[in-house]
């Protein structure tokens, strides 16, 4: 139940709260502000002035070019676009199929099977790293695009299954039986009836899993090493180690660039972000 | 084949018969439904569950580098007690847990109450929530610059005449851990604020107004009406924050790599260093198991709490 929307408070305490909130908001924006300010400086300008001084140069484009090409953030960025979209999409498709088997076709042992898959959400990531690394080395999946796509699809699957299974089980069985009478096949029913009905959930899931894969550091760092395969956050972390002491503006630009897709998604889909957060909280 | 619970109408009865006919018409039909489950099961079993089980096994061996692992029982676990790296790491992890409750969570609640129903609420909400869209890795890079010896913070301290407070924030323990907690607070306070705001909006107006009519001040109203009604939300936010703070890794790896001299490691970082820098995979697995035991028991507590709240 959502309470009816109440008007804004107008008392003196409300105004005091607004002032305090404004100051705090300013404090929250300050770090970003100074990072942007220093990210546009040329290397020389940066070395000469203090971290607080206003930029005397505008080297944003050359800093971007440097971070993208010389420091090799570019390949990581493109890789992560692929990993995040393909991984999230694969997880949703695979989960939709599984949710159909569990919630609609009601296979024997559905609950146990669900629980086995869902248990993939409870372990800290450290539980997977060593065996994955060893297995990836011995099967040739190490440092390959396919290896990362498979892993990201796998780790996104349990939560997608949880949400889609819940969604599918709220859809009344009469819908399916009517379709069956009309001669619709089993895959047809999933494709034409269940998936469209679950598309709002699927959209939020895609957004959330995309963001998660995009932001992943630890698996990218463990399962890939070369600049042409590793994802964006692993590239950024390396960059900080290699260039962090020498070309600060370029590293700051890289950190800001690496956040562009998720920040853009955030502004477009703010509402869904909050919805996704709520999903997480109850999941 | 289960009986249909709603088999009263002729239509659904026919549907039932049609389905039965289909399911028994070919041998493939019996395993058909399982094929839908297969891709998910293969992915999860192969990439998550098998590795987790293997880690459990490795934790009982002396696996390191390339040599053949030997079974050594619980020796790795026993070694925790005398390993200064693990002891420091456990202490730091507890500092992270407590500080996470004070700052991202406590401040999140305070800011939620502050901005609830004031003019410009949505703008404030977006500003505080925005850093959450910045990844922890980027946050780590950006804050490393702010906290570096010639970074923004020290320049600011110098400018306002507090230059003697300026230190190498990421080098000196325990300041390095506190500095990283600060960066994390900046990144994650907004998510807690958003969840608390959802909670505040769900509180009905009547009890709050009744308390005000009875002459209760702001603080009294909050303490005796809002806070108890917010409890289910608080329970979830606190549990999520505690579980996440046990798992903190990215920001530390980027900002200090757990150093200098392993002074700012948490359990997740210690595991990574032992396994992938020092190549002690058996020992690293044991740390992973220890961390999992903590996280999983907390998750069980969370699930039980939230289930109980739902029933109540």
Interface residues (C-beta under 8 A of the other chain):
Chain A: X1 X2 X3 X4 X6 X7 X8 X9 X13 X14 X17 X18 X20 X21 X24 X25 X28 X29 X31 X32 X34 X35 X38 X50 X51 X52 X94 X95 X97 X98 X100 X101 X102 X105 X106 X107 X113 X116 X117 X119 X120 X122 X123 X124 X125 X126 X127 X128 X129 X130 X131 X132 X133 X134 X135 X150 X151 X153 X154 X155 X157 X158 X161 X173 X174 X177 X178 X180 X181 X186 X190 X211 X214 X215 X217 X218 X222 X233 X236 X237 X240 X244 X248 X251 X252 X254 X255 X256 X258 X259 X262 X263 X265 X266 X270 X273 X274 X277 X278 X280 X281 X282
Chain B: X2 X6 X11 X12 X14 X15 X16 X18 X19 X32 X33 X34 X36 X37 X39 X40 X41 X43 X44 X45 X46 X47 X48 X49 X50 X51 X52 X54 X55 X58 X111 X114 X115 X117 X118 X119 X120 X121 X123 X124 X126 X127 X128 X129 X130 X131 X132 X133 X134 X135 X136 X137 X138 X140 X141 X142 X143 X144 X145 X146 X150 X151 X152 X154 X155 X156 X159 X186 X191 X194 X195 X198 X201 X202 X203 X204 X205 X218 X236 X237 X240 X246 X247 X249 X250 X253 X254 X268 X271 X272 X275 X276 X281 X284 X285 X287 X288 X289 X291 X292 X295 X296 X299 X306
